[in-house]
Amino acid sequence: MKDTKTTELRDKSVPELEALVREEQASLYRARRDLVFRRITDTASLKTRRHNIARIMTLIAEKKRGNA
């Protein structure tokens, strides 16, 4: 997910957001694995991925509560 803005994410449905979470979690897993095997040196990308997951999960919770 390249610099997806929160406003763009708000337009998506809950199933689409859940799919994005799964995709981001898989990406985070791969990045962690690559870090262990020293294939990547950019540790900031792990933090960015975690923040993206949190942002999407927050939007899912808001939509399920009916706030958005």
mmJSON file of the N, C-alpha and C atoms, coordinates in Angstrom:
{"data_MODEL":{"atom_site":{
"group_PDB":["ATOM","ATOM","ATOM","ATOM","ATOM","ATOM","ATOM","ATOM","ATOM","ATOM","ATOM","ATOM","ATOM","ATOM","ATOM","ATOM","ATOM","ATOM","ATOM","ATOM","ATOM","ATOM","ATOM","ATOM","ATOM","ATOM","ATOM","ATOM","ATOM","ATOM","ATOM","ATOM","ATOM","ATOM","ATOM","ATOM","ATOM","ATOM","ATOM","ATOM","ATOM","ATOM","ATOM","ATOM","ATOM","ATOM","ATOM","ATOM","ATOM","ATOM","ATOM","ATOM","ATOM","ATOM","ATOM","ATOM","ATOM","ATOM","ATOM","ATOM","ATOM","ATOM","ATOM","ATOM","ATOM","ATOM","ATOM","ATOM","ATOM","ATOM","ATOM","ATOM","ATOM","ATOM","ATOM","ATOM","ATOM","ATOM","ATOM","ATOM","ATOM","ATOM","ATOM","ATOM","ATOM","ATOM","ATOM","ATOM","ATOM","ATOM","ATOM","ATOM","ATOM","ATOM","ATOM","ATOM","ATOM","ATOM","ATOM","ATOM","ATOM","ATOM","ATOM","ATOM","ATOM","ATOM","ATOM","ATOM","ATOM","ATOM","ATOM","ATOM","ATOM","ATOM","ATOM","ATOM","ATOM","ATOM","ATOM","ATOM","ATOM","ATOM","ATOM","ATOM","ATOM","ATOM","ATOM","ATOM","ATOM","ATOM","ATOM","ATOM","ATOM","ATOM","ATOM","ATOM","ATOM","ATOM","ATOM","ATOM","ATOM","ATOM","ATOM","ATOM","ATOM","ATOM","ATOM","ATOM","ATOM","ATOM","ATOM","ATOM","ATOM","ATOM","ATOM","ATOM","ATOM","ATOM","ATOM","ATOM","ATOM","ATOM","ATOM","ATOM","ATOM","ATOM","ATOM","ATOM","ATOM","ATOM","ATOM","ATOM","ATOM","ATOM","ATOM","ATOM","ATOM","ATOM","ATOM","ATOM","ATOM","ATOM","ATOM","ATOM","ATOM","ATOM","ATOM","ATOM","ATOM","ATOM","ATOM","ATOM","ATOM","ATOM","ATOM","ATOM","ATOM","ATOM","ATOM","ATOM","ATOM","ATOM","ATOM","ATOM"],
"id":[1,2,3,4,5,6,7,8,9,10,11,12,13,14,15,16,17,18,19,20,21,22,23,24,25,26,27,28,29,30,31,32,33,34,35,36,37,38,39,40,41,42,43,44,45,46,47,48,49,50,51,52,53,54,55,56,57,58,59,60,61,62,63,64,65,66,67,68,69,70,71,72,73,74,75,76,77,78,79,80,81,82,83,84,85,86,87,88,89,90,91,92,93,94,95,96,97,98,99,100,101,102,103,104,105,106,107,108,109,110,111,112,113,114,115,116,117,118,119,120,121,122,123,124,125,126,127,128,129,130,131,132,133,134,135,136,137,138,139,140,141,142,143,144,145,146,147,148,149,150,151,152,153,154,155,156,157,158,159,160,161,162,163,164,165,166,167,168,169,170,171,172,173,174,175,176,177,178,179,180,181,182,183,184,185,186,187,188,189,190,191,192,193,194,195,196,197,198,199,200,201,202,203,204],
"type_symbol":["N","C","C","N","C","C","N","C","C","N","C","C","N","C","C","N","C","C","N","C","C","N","C","C","N","C","C","N","C","C","N","C","C","N","C","C","N","C","C","N","C","C","N","C","C","N","C","C","N","C","C","N","C","C","N","C","C","N","C","C","N","C","C","N","C","C","N","C","C","N","C","C","N","C","C","N","C","C","N","C","C","N","C","C","N","C","C","N","C","C","N","C","C","N","C","C","N","C","C","N","C","C","N","C","C","N","C","C","N","C","C","N","C","C","N","C","C","N","C","C","N","C","C","N","C","C","N","C","C","N","C","C","N","C","C","N","C","C","N","C","C","N","C","C","N","C","C","N","C","C","N","C","C","N","C","C","N","C","C","N","C","C","N","C","C","N","C","C","N","C","C","N","C","C","N","C","C","N","C","C","N","C","C","N","C","C","N","C","C","N","C","C","N","C","C","N","C","C","N","C","C","N","C","C"],
"label_atom_id":["N","CA","C","N","CA","C","N","CA","C","N","CA","C","N","CA","C","N","CA","C","N","CA","C","N","CA","C","N","CA","C","N","CA","C","N","CA","C","N","CA","C","N","CA","C","N","CA","C","N","CA","C","N","CA","C","N","CA","C","N","CA","C","N","CA","C","N","CA","C","N","CA","C","N","CA","C","N","CA","C","N","CA","C","N","CA","C","N","CA","C","N","CA","C","N","CA","C","N","CA","C","N","CA","C","N","CA","C","N","CA","C","N","CA","C","N","CA","C","N","CA","C","N","CA","C","N","CA","C","N","CA","C","N","CA","C","N","CA","C","N","CA","C","N","CA","C","N","CA","C","N","CA","C","N","CA","C","N","CA","C","N","CA","C","N","CA","C","N","CA","C","N","CA","C","N","CA","C","N","CA","C","N","CA","C","N","CA","C","N","CA","C","N","CA","C","N","CA","C","N","CA","C","N","CA","C","N","CA","C","N","CA","C","N","CA","C","N","CA","C","N","CA","C","N","CA","C","N","CA","C","N","CA","C","N","CA","C"],
"label_alt_id":[null,null,null,null,null,null,null,null,null,null,null,null,null,null,null,null,null,null,null,null,null,null,null,null,null,null,null,null,null,null,null,null,null,null,null,null,null,null,null,null,null,null,null,null,null,null,null,null,null,null,null,null,null,null,null,null,null,null,null,null,null,null,null,null,null,null,null,null,null,null,null,null,null,null,null,null,null,null,null,null,null,null,null,null,null,null,null,null,null,null,null,null,null,null,null,null,null,null,null,null,null,null,null,null,null,null,null,null,null,null,null,null,null,null,null,null,null,null,null,null,null,null,null,null,null,null,null,null,null,null,null,null,null,null,null,null,null,null,null,null,null,null,null,null,null,null,null,null,null,null,null,null,null,null,null,null,null,null,null,null,null,null,null,null,null,null,null,null,null,null,null,null,null,null,null,null,null,null,null,null,null,null,null,null,null,null,null,null,null,null,null,null,null,null,null,null,null,null,null,null,null,null,null,null],
"label_comp_id":["MET","MET","MET","LYS","LYS","LYS","ASP","ASP","ASP","THR","THR","THR","LYS","LYS","LYS","THR","THR","THR","THR","THR","THR","GLU","GLU","GLU","LEU","LEU","LEU","ARG","ARG","ARG","ASP","ASP","ASP","LYS","LYS","LYS","SER","SER","SER","VAL","VAL","VAL","PRO","PRO","PRO","GLU","GLU","GLU","LEU","LEU","LEU","GLU","GLU","GLU","ALA","ALA","ALA","LEU","LEU","LEU","VAL","VAL","VAL","ARG","ARG","ARG","GLU","GLU","GLU","GLU","GLU","GLU","GLN","GLN","GLN","ALA","ALA","ALA","SER","SER","SER","LEU","LEU","LEU","TYR","TYR","TYR","ARG","ARG","ARG","ALA","ALA","ALA","ARG","ARG","ARG","ARG","ARG","ARG","ASP","ASP","ASP","LEU","LEU","LEU","VAL","VAL","VAL","PHE","PHE","PHE","ARG","ARG","ARG","ARG","ARG","ARG","ILE","ILE","ILE","THR","THR","THR","ASP","ASP","ASP","THR","THR","THR","ALA","ALA","ALA","SER","SER","SER","LEU","LEU","LEU","LYS","LYS","LYS","THR","THR","THR","ARG","ARG","ARG","ARG","ARG","ARG","HIS","HIS","HIS","ASN","ASN","ASN","ILE","ILE","ILE","ALA","ALA","ALA","ARG","ARG","ARG","ILE","ILE","ILE","MET","MET","MET","THR","THR","THR","LEU","LEU","LEU","ILE","ILE","ILE","ALA","ALA","ALA","GLU","GLU","GLU","LYS","LYS","LYS","LYS","LYS","LYS","ARG","ARG","ARG","GLY","GLY","GLY","ASN","ASN","ASN","ALA","ALA","ALA"],
"label_asym_id":["A","A","A","A","A","A","A","A","A","A","A","A","A","A","A","A","A","A","A","A","A","A","A","A","A","A","A","A","A","A","A","A","A","A","A","A","A","A","A","A","A","A","A","A","A","A","A","A","A","A","A","A","A","A","A","A","A","A","A","A","A","A","A","A","A","A","A","A","A","A","A","A","A","A","A","A","A","A","A","A","A","A","A","A","A","A","A","A","A","A","A","A","A","A","A","A","A","A","A","A","A","A","A","A","A","A","A","A","A","A","A","A","A","A","A","A","A","A","A","A","A","A","A","A","A","A","A","A","A","A","A","A","A","A","A","A","A","A","A","A","A","A","A","A","A","A","A","A","A","A","A","A","A","A","A","A","A","A","A","A","A","A","A","A","A","A","A","A","A","A","A","A","A","A","A","A","A","A","A","A","A","A","A","A","A","A","A","A","A","A","A","A","A","A","A","A","A","A","A","A","A","A","A","A"],
"label_entity_id":["1","1","1","1","1","1","1","1","1","1","1","1","1","1","1","1","1","1","1","1","1","1","1","1","1","1","1","1","1","1","1","1","1","1","1","1","1","1","1","1","1","1","1","1","1","1","1","1","1","1","1","1","1","1","1","1","1","1","1","1","1","1","1","1","1","1","1","1","1","1","1","1","1","1","1","1","1","1","1","1","1","1","1","1","1","1","1","1","1","1","1","1","1","1","1","1","1","1","1","1","1","1","1","1","1","1","1","1","1","1","1","1","1","1","1","1","1","1","1","1","1","1","1","1","1","1","1","1","1","1","1","1","1","1","1","1","1","1","1","1","1","1","1","1","1","1","1","1","1","1","1","1","1","1","1","1","1","1","1","1","1","1","1","1","1","1","1","1","1","1","1","1","1","1","1","1","1","1","1","1","1","1","1","1","1","1","1","1","1","1","1","1","1","1","1","1","1","1","1","1","1","1","1","1"],
"label_seq_id":[1,1,1,2,2,2,3,3,3,4,4,4,5,5,5,6,6,6,7,7,7,8,8,8,9,9,9,10,10,10,11,11,11,12,12,12,13,13,13,14,14,14,15,15,15,16,16,16,17,17,17,18,18,18,19,19,19,20,20,20,21,21,21,22,22,22,23,23,23,24,24,24,25,25,25,26,26,26,27,27,27,28,28,28,29,29,29,30,30,30,31,31,31,32,32,32,33,33,33,34,34,34,35,35,35,36,36,36,37,37,37,38,38,38,39,39,39,40,40,40,41,41,41,42,42,42,43,43,43,44,44,44,45,45,45,46,46,46,47,47,47,48,48,48,49,49,49,50,50,50,51,51,51,52,52,52,53,53,53,54,54,54,55,55,55,56,56,56,57,57,57,58,58,58,59,59,59,60,60,60,61,61,61,62,62,62,63,63,63,64,64,64,65,65,65,66,66,66,67,67,67,68,68,68],
"pdbx_PDB_ins_code":[null,null,null,null,null,null,null,null,null,null,null,null,null,null,null,null,null,null,null,null,null,null,null,null,null,null,null,null,null,null,null,null,null,null,null,null,null,null,null,null,null,null,null,null,null,null,null,null,null,null,null,null,null,null,null,null,null,null,null,null,null,null,null,null,null,null,null,null,null,null,null,null,null,null,null,null,null,null,null,null,null,null,null,null,null,null,null,null,null,null,null,null,null,null,null,null,null,null,null,null,null,null,null,null,null,null,null,null,null,null,null,null,null,null,null,null,null,null,null,null,null,null,null,null,null,null,null,null,null,null,null,null,null,null,null,null,null,null,null,null,null,null,null,null,null,null,null,null,null,null,null,null,null,null,null,null,null,null,null,null,null,null,null,null,null,null,null,null,null,null,null,null,null,null,null,null,null,null,null,null,null,null,null,null,null,null,null,null,null,null,null,null,null,null,null,null,null,null,null,null,null,null,null,null],
"Cartn_x":[0.859,0.0,0.902,0.93,1.806,1.064,1.408,0.874,-0.624,-1.407,-2.845,-3.336,-4.061,-4.55,-5.783,-5.996,-7.131,-8.44,-8.502,-9.732,-10.054,-9.032,-9.255,-9.735,-9.204,-9.601,-11.038,-11.488,-12.854,-13.902,-13.536,-14.477,-14.657,-13.805,-13.869,-14.842,-15.348,-16.268,-15.47,-16.181,-15.528,-14.816,-15.441,-14.712,-13.441,-13.493,-12.297,-11.204,-11.603,-10.633,-10.036,-10.876,-10.373,-9.375,-9.627,-8.682,-7.361,-7.458,-6.248,-5.446,-6.138,-5.446,-4.684,-5.34,-4.661,-3.438,-3.585,-2.483,-1.319,-1.641,-0.605,0.065,-0.715,-0.14,0.817,0.454,1.343,2.617,2.454,3.604,4.523,3.935,4.719,5.469,4.813,5.463,6.67,6.475,7.579,8.733,8.394,9.439,10.21,9.502,10.185,11.11,10.622,11.438,12.685,12.494,13.631,14.627,14.122,15.004,15.864,15.268,16.009,17.119,16.819,17.811,18.684,18.553,19.359,19.22,18.035,17.776,17.369,16.846,16.496,17.2,17.444,18.051,17.145,16.041,15.113,14.126,14.512,13.642,12.445,12.514,11.398,10.173,10.385,9.251,8.381,8.971,8.186,7.219,7.713,6.868,5.744,6.063,5.053,3.973,4.361,3.377,2.484,3.077,2.274,1.284,1.713,0.825,-0.301,0.006,-1.028,-2.073,-1.613,-2.538,-3.431,-2.846,-3.623,-4.633,-4.231,-5.127,-6.328,-6.072,-7.153,-8.074,-7.489,-8.312,-9.173,-8.666,-9.452,-10.649,-10.431,-11.534,-12.574,-12.122,-13.055,-13.915,-13.295,-14.04,-15.043,-14.649,-15.561,-16.762,-16.505,-17.6,-18.541,-17.991,-18.838,-19.677,-19.157,-19.918,-20.964,-20.751,-21.694,-21.336,-20.097,-19.665,-19.224,-19.067,-18.567,-19.478],
"Cartn_y":[-1.164,0.0,1.223,1.933,3.08,4.364,4.96,6.259,6.425,5.452,5.568,6.519,7.527,8.506,7.978,8.468,8.038,8.357,9.474,9.828,8.81,8.27,7.239,5.948,5.647,4.427,4.518,5.71,5.883,5.548,5.654,5.369,3.875,3.062,1.615,0.957,-0.201,-0.957,-1.773,-2.312,-3.103,-4.329,-5.106,-6.256,-5.847,-4.709,-4.233,-3.856,-3.221,-2.84,-4.068,-5.07,-6.3,-6.998,-6.951,-7.526,-6.75,-5.421,-4.605,-4.927,-5.172,-5.531,-6.832,-7.825,-9.108,-8.922,-8.095,-7.833,-7.142,-6.159,-5.445,-6.355,-7.228,-8.153,-9.129,-9.588,-10.475,-9.731,-8.483,-7.668,-7.442,-7.2,-7.017,-8.297,-9.431,-10.717,-10.918,-10.65,-10.813,-9.866,-8.64,-7.665,-8.091,-8.61,-9.09,-10.257,-11.161,-12.31,-11.832,-10.89,-10.369,-9.654,-9.005,-8.338,-9.359,-10.469,-11.524,-12.071,-12.245,-12.773,-11.677,-10.465,-9.309,-8.978,-9.162,-8.786,-7.323,-6.774,-5.354,-4.679,-3.403,-2.632,-1.489,-1.294,-0.203,-0.627,-0.422,-0.842,0.092,1.285,2.225,1.719,0.893,0.367,-0.544,-1.198,-2.035,-1.169,-0.051,0.864,1.418,1.766,2.288,1.256,0.015,-1.047,-1.252,-1.229,-1.379,-0.227,0.975,2.132,2.038,1.549,1.369,0.361,-0.736,-1.753,-1.139,-0.379,0.254,1.241,2.011,2.986,2.286,1.211,0.483,-0.17,-0.763,-1.42,-0.403,0.8,1.855,2.217,2.316,2.63,1.514,0.266,-0.864,-0.765,-0.482,-0.367,0.777,1.902,3.036,2.672,1.997,1.629,0.629,-0.311,-1.296,-0.657,0.393,1.11,2.014,2.352,3.21,4.676,4.993,6.382,6.953,6.113,6.636,6.252],
"Cartn_z":[0.0,0.0,0.0,-1.071,-1.217,-0.861,0.277,0.686,0.45,0.863,0.74,1.816,1.393,2.342,3.051,4.244,5.045,4.342,3.63,2.926,1.838,1.201,0.186,0.834,2.017,2.715,3.211,3.589,4.096,3.034,1.773,0.687,0.447,1.023,0.796,1.765,1.36,2.212,3.231,4.225,5.274,4.693,3.787,3.223,2.47,1.782,1.081,2.08,3.168,4.191,4.868,5.114,5.73,4.814,3.512,2.552,2.576,2.707,2.79,4.05,5.158,6.399,6.211,5.617,5.387,4.491,3.469,2.55,3.276,4.102,4.853,5.881,6.521,7.494,6.815,5.633,4.882,4.482,4.086,3.717,4.92,6.083,7.303,7.658,7.525,7.799,6.884,5.585,4.634,4.962,5.34,5.67,6.915,7.911,9.117,8.792,7.958,7.554,6.81,5.892,5.136,6.047,7.081,8.03,8.772,9.147,9.843,8.951,7.68,6.744,6.14,6.674,6.263,4.778,4.254,2.86,2.756,3.852,3.857,5.022,4.87,5.951,6.384,5.689,5.972,7.058,8.309,9.407,9.574,9.032,9.139,8.382,7.381,6.621,7.483,8.487,9.398,10.2,10.689,11.463,10.593,9.368,8.448,8.19,8.003,7.769,8.985,10.175,11.399,11.544,11.229,11.315,10.287,9.094,8.075,8.54,9.138,9.647,10.717,11.628,12.699,12.135,11.137,10.52,9.884,9.163,8.494,9.519,10.558,11.577,12.331,12.522,13.155,12.284,10.989,10.076,10.058,10.117,10.16,11.412,12.548,13.809,13.745,13.16,13.026,12.165,11.06,10.165,10.82,11.588,12.258,13.358,13.993,15.009,14.384,13.114,12.415,12.462,12.78,12.865,11.526,10.541,9.263,8.128],
"occupancy":[1.0,1.0,1.0,1.0,1.0,1.0,1.0,1.0,1.0,1.0,1.0,1.0,1.0,1.0,1.0,1.0,1.0,1.0,1.0,1.0,1.0,1.0,1.0,1.0,1.0,1.0,1.0,1.0,1.0,1.0,1.0,1.0,1.0,1.0,1.0,1.0,1.0,1.0,1.0,1.0,1.0,1.0,1.0,1.0,1.0,1.0,1.0,1.0,1.0,1.0,1.0,1.0,1.0,1.0,1.0,1.0,1.0,1.0,1.0,1.0,1.0,1.0,1.0,1.0,1.0,1.0,1.0,1.0,1.0,1.0,1.0,1.0,1.0,1.0,1.0,1.0,1.0,1.0,1.0,1.0,1.0,1.0,1.0,1.0,1.0,1.0,1.0,1.0,1.0,1.0,1.0,1.0,1.0,1.0,1.0,1.0,1.0,1.0,1.0,1.0,1.0,1.0,1.0,1.0,1.0,1.0,1.0,1.0,1.0,1.0,1.0,1.0,1.0,1.0,1.0,1.0,1.0,1.0,1.0,1.0,1.0,1.0,1.0,1.0,1.0,1.0,1.0,1.0,1.0,1.0,1.0,1.0,1.0,1.0,1.0,1.0,1.0,1.0,1.0,1.0,1.0,1.0,1.0,1.0,1.0,1.0,1.0,1.0,1.0,1.0,1.0,1.0,1.0,1.0,1.0,1.0,1.0,1.0,1.0,1.0,1.0,1.0,1.0,1.0,1.0,1.0,1.0,1.0,1.0,1.0,1.0,1.0,1.0,1.0,1.0,1.0,1.0,1.0,1.0,1.0,1.0,1.0,1.0,1.0,1.0,1.0,1.0,1.0,1.0,1.0,1.0,1.0,1.0,1.0,1.0,1.0,1.0,1.0,1.0,1.0,1.0,1.0,1.0,1.0],
"B_iso_or_equiv":[0.0,0.0,0.0,0.0,0.0,0.0,0.0,0.0,0.0,0.0,0.0,0.0,0.0,0.0,0.0,0.0,0.0,0.0,0.0,0.0,0.0,0.0,0.0,0.0,0.0,0.0,0.0,0.0,0.0,0.0,0.0,0.0,0.0,0.0,0.0,0.0,0.0,0.0,0.0,0.0,0.0,0.0,0.0,0.0,0.0,0.0,0.0,0.0,0.0,0.0,0.0,0.0,0.0,0.0,0.0,0.0,0.0,0.0,0.0,0.0,0.0,0.0,0.0,0.0,0.0,0.0,0.0,0.0,0.0,0.0,0.0,0.0,0.0,0.0,0.0,0.0,0.0,0.0,0.0,0.0,0.0,0.0,0.0,0.0,0.0,0.0,0.0,0.0,0.0,0.0,0.0,0.0,0.0,0.0,0.0,0.0,0.0,0.0,0.0,0.0,0.0,0.0,0.0,0.0,0.0,0.0,0.0,0.0,0.0,0.0,0.0,0.0,0.0,0.0,0.0,0.0,0.0,0.0,0.0,0.0,0.0,0.0,0.0,0.0,0.0,0.0,0.0,0.0,0.0,0.0,0.0,0.0,0.0,0.0,0.0,0.0,0.0,0.0,0.0,0.0,0.0,0.0,0.0,0.0,0.0,0.0,0.0,0.0,0.0,0.0,0.0,0.0,0.0,0.0,0.0,0.0,0.0,0.0,0.0,0.0,0.0,0.0,0.0,0.0,0.0,0.0,0.0,0.0,0.0,0.0,0.0,0.0,0.0,0.0,0.0,0.0,0.0,0.0,0.0,0.0,0.0,0.0,0.0,0.0,0.0,0.0,0.0,0.0,0.0,0.0,0.0,0.0,0.0,0.0,0.0,0.0,0.0,0.0,0.0,0.0,0.0,0.0,0.0,0.0],
"pdbx_formal_charge":[null,null,null,null,null,null,null,null,null,null,null,null,null,null,null,null,null,null,null,null,null,null,null,null,null,null,null,null,null,null,null,null,null,null,null,null,null,null,null,null,null,null,null,null,null,null,null,null,null,null,null,null,null,null,null,null,null,null,null,null,null,null,null,null,null,null,null,null,null,null,null,null,null,null,null,null,null,null,null,null,null,null,null,null,null,null,null,null,null,null,null,null,null,null,null,null,null,null,null,null,null,null,null,null,null,null,null,null,null,null,null,null,null,null,null,null,null,null,null,null,null,null,null,null,null,null,null,null,null,null,null,null,null,null,null,null,null,null,null,null,null,null,null,null,null,null,null,null,null,null,null,null,null,null,null,null,null,null,null,null,null,null,null,null,null,null,null,null,null,null,null,null,null,null,null,null,null,null,null,null,null,null,null,null,null,null,null,null,null,null,null,null,null,null,null,null,null,null,null,null,null,null,null,null],
"auth_seq_id":[1,1,1,2,2,2,3,3,3,4,4,4,5,5,5,6,6,6,7,7,7,8,8,8,9,9,9,10,10,10,11,11,11,12,12,12,13,13,13,14,14,14,15,15,15,16,16,16,17,17,17,18,18,18,19,19,19,20,20,20,21,21,21,22,22,22,23,23,23,24,24,24,25,25,25,26,26,26,27,27,27,28,28,28,29,29,29,30,30,30,31,31,31,32,32,32,33,33,33,34,34,34,35,35,35,36,36,36,37,37,37,38,38,38,39,39,39,40,40,40,41,41,41,42,42,42,43,43,43,44,44,44,45,45,45,46,46,46,47,47,47,48,48,48,49,49,49,50,50,50,51,51,51,52,52,52,53,53,53,54,54,54,55,55,55,56,56,56,57,57,57,58,58,58,59,59,59,60,60,60,61,61,61,62,62,62,63,63,63,64,64,64,65,65,65,66,66,66,67,67,67,68,68,68],
"auth_comp_id":["MET","MET","MET","LYS","LYS","LYS","ASP","ASP","ASP","THR","THR","THR","LYS","LYS","LYS","THR","THR","THR","THR","THR","THR","GLU","GLU","GLU","LEU","LEU","LEU","ARG","ARG","ARG","ASP","ASP","ASP","LYS","LYS","LYS","SER","SER","SER","VAL","VAL","VAL","PRO","PRO","PRO","GLU","GLU","GLU","LEU","LEU","LEU","GLU","GLU","GLU","ALA","ALA","ALA","LEU","LEU","LEU","VAL","VAL","VAL","ARG","ARG","ARG","GLU","GLU","GLU","GLU","GLU","GLU","GLN","GLN","GLN","ALA","ALA","ALA","SER","SER","SER","LEU","LEU","LEU","TYR","TYR","TYR","ARG","ARG","ARG","ALA","ALA","ALA","ARG","ARG","ARG","ARG","ARG","ARG","ASP","ASP","ASP","LEU","LEU","LEU","VAL","VAL","VAL","PHE","PHE","PHE","ARG","ARG","ARG","ARG","ARG","ARG","ILE","ILE","ILE","THR","THR","THR","ASP","ASP","ASP","THR","THR","THR","ALA","ALA","ALA","SER","SER","SER","LEU","LEU","LEU","LYS","LYS","LYS","THR","THR","THR","ARG","ARG","ARG","ARG","ARG","ARG","HIS","HIS","HIS","ASN","ASN","ASN","ILE","ILE","ILE","ALA","ALA","ALA","ARG","ARG","ARG","ILE","ILE","ILE","MET","MET","MET","THR","THR","THR","LEU","LEU","LEU","ILE","ILE","ILE","ALA","ALA","ALA","GLU","GLU","GLU","LYS","LYS","LYS","LYS","LYS","LYS","ARG","ARG","ARG","GLY","GLY","GLY","ASN","ASN","ASN","ALA","ALA","ALA"],
"auth_asym_id":["A","A","A","A","A","A","A","A","A","A","A","A","A","A","A","A","A","A","A","A","A","A","A","A","A","A","A","A","A","A","A","A","A","A","A","A","A","A","A","A","A","A","A","A","A","A","A","A","A","A","A","A","A","A","A","A","A","A","A","A","A","A","A","A","A","A","A","A","A","A","A","A","A","A","A","A","A","A","A","A","A","A","A","A","A","A","A","A","A","A","A","A","A","A","A","A","A","A","A","A","A","A","A","A","A","A","A","A","A","A","A","A","A","A","A","A","A","A","A","A","A","A","A","A","A","A","A","A","A","A","A","A","A","A","A","A","A","A","A","A","A","A","A","A","A","A","A","A","A","A","A","A","A","A","A","A","A","A","A","A","A","A","A","A","A","A","A","A","A","A","A","A","A","A","A","A","A","A","A","A","A","A","A","A","A","A","A","A","A","A","A","A","A","A","A","A","A","A","A","A","A","A","A","A"],
"auth_atom_id":["N","CA","C","N","CA","C","N","CA","C","N","CA","C","N","CA","C","N","CA","C","N","CA","C","N","CA","C","N","CA","C","N","CA","C","N","CA","C","N","CA","C","N","CA","C","N","CA","C","N","CA","C","N","CA","C","N","CA","C","N","CA","C","N","CA","C","N","CA","C","N","CA","C","N","CA","C","N","CA","C","N","CA","C","N","CA","C","N","CA","C","N","CA","C","N","CA","C","N","CA","C","N","CA","C","N","CA","C","N","CA","C","N","CA","C","N","CA","C","N","CA","C","N","CA","C","N","CA","C","N","CA","C","N","CA","C","N","CA","C","N","CA","C","N","CA","C","N","CA","C","N","CA","C","N","CA","C","N","CA","C","N","CA","C","N","CA","C","N","CA","C","N","CA","C","N","CA","C","N","CA","C","N","CA","C","N","CA","C","N","CA","C","N","CA","C","N","CA","C","N","CA","C","N","CA","C","N","CA","C","N","CA","C","N","CA","C","N","CA","C","N","CA","C","N","CA","C","N","CA","C","N","CA","C","N","CA","C"],
"pdbx_PDB_model_num":[1,1,1,1,1,1,1,1,1,1,1,1,1,1,1,1,1,1,1,1,1,1,1,1,1,1,1,1,1,1,1,1,1,1,1,1,1,1,1,1,1,1,1,1,1,1,1,1,1,1,1,1,1,1,1,1,1,1,1,1,1,1,1,1,1,1,1,1,1,1,1,1,1,1,1,1,1,1,1,1,1,1,1,1,1,1,1,1,1,1,1,1,1,1,1,1,1,1,1,1,1,1,1,1,1,1,1,1,1,1,1,1,1,1,1,1,1,1,1,1,1,1,1,1,1,1,1,1,1,1,1,1,1,1,1,1,1,1,1,1,1,1,1,1,1,1,1,1,1,1,1,1,1,1,1,1,1,1,1,1,1,1,1,1,1,1,1,1,1,1,1,1,1,1,1,1,1,1,1,1,1,1,1,1,1,1,1,1,1,1,1,1,1,1,1,1,1,1,1,1,1,1,1,1]
}}}
